[in-house]
Amino acid sequence: MSAVVALALGAGAAGAVGAVALTGQDPVLASPTVASGASSASAGSVAKIAAAVQPSVVSITARSARGDSGGSGVILRSDGVILTNAHVVDGASQVVVKFSAGKSAPATILGKDPSTDIAVIKATGVSGLKPATLGDSGGLAVGDSVLALGSPLGLDGSVTSGIVSALGRTITEGDSGGQQPRGFPFDPQGSDQQQSATIPNAIQTDAAINPGNSGGALVNASGQVIGINTAIVTTGAGSGNIGVGFAIPINSAKKAADAIIKDSGGTGSA
């Protein structure tokens, strides 16, 4: 019998099977964790990369009429401008950002582009943040070592390792005319993006990506962000990561983010 494969967005939703709700309380894990995968990098280098990048990755709680949902984000500027997925903040009436040091701040949505699944938010009342170093996704090769950073299942500061499994994938997120379950499997209420996003040239990786990783960083062996984690493939209800995840190339994500910042009246470039 052939397996039923579904594409799922990587943002956690309140009430999701197996999910840990993001309630603003201390994370279940007191410190970041590194899970070894198929990466060729040594444990020491993985630890150094993770330590360097984690201050630039945040946890996001989005509150809406559907309840609380969780995701991740990447700091673009020291004044609190943050890149994430549009589906992470879709329909949100309130957004709260939690930084790696444990402090939280409210955030406003500068803008979002559901067609590319990119959004930019700005944490208020913050300064001196560490922006992520953005790399060149055009220079990736299949087999390159990568790390995925974010807050899967509400576990802030989590890191997983793997490789670039494939390049040039085209994936469609959101509702596809009934061909894939809405929000499957992380939103039992059947909520959905207002507009489907088609991601060309997506990066496929076997680094574990789970609900809550959406909007987080996929980084190379130099600690440069080369992708924004966005979706996984599952084989059935309640299934988590099976080693097939996707990220938006950072070259495309940065272009979309720059346009959002410009349209919002924000100064400077992402």
ZIPEFEN-V978825 format. One record per run of one state. SS is the DSSP state (alpha for helix, beta for strand, coil for the rest). FROM is the first residue (numbers start at 0). LEN is the number of residues. Records with the same first field share a line. If there is no record, write none. Layout:
SS = FROM-LEN / FROM-LEN
//
This chain:
coil = 0-5 / 9-2 / 13-19 / 35-7 / 64-2 / 75-5 / 84-1 / 88-5 / 98-5 / 113-4 / 123-10 / 134-2 / 139-5 / 150-1 / 154-3 / 173-23 / 205-11 / 219-5 / 234-10 / 264-6
beta = 5-4 / 11-2 / 32-3 / 56-8 / 66-9 / 80-4 / 93-5 / 103-10 / 117-6 / 133-1 / 144-6 / 157-16 / 196-9 / 216-3 / 224-10 / 244-5
alpha = 42-14 / 85-3 / 136-3 / 151-3 / 249-15
//
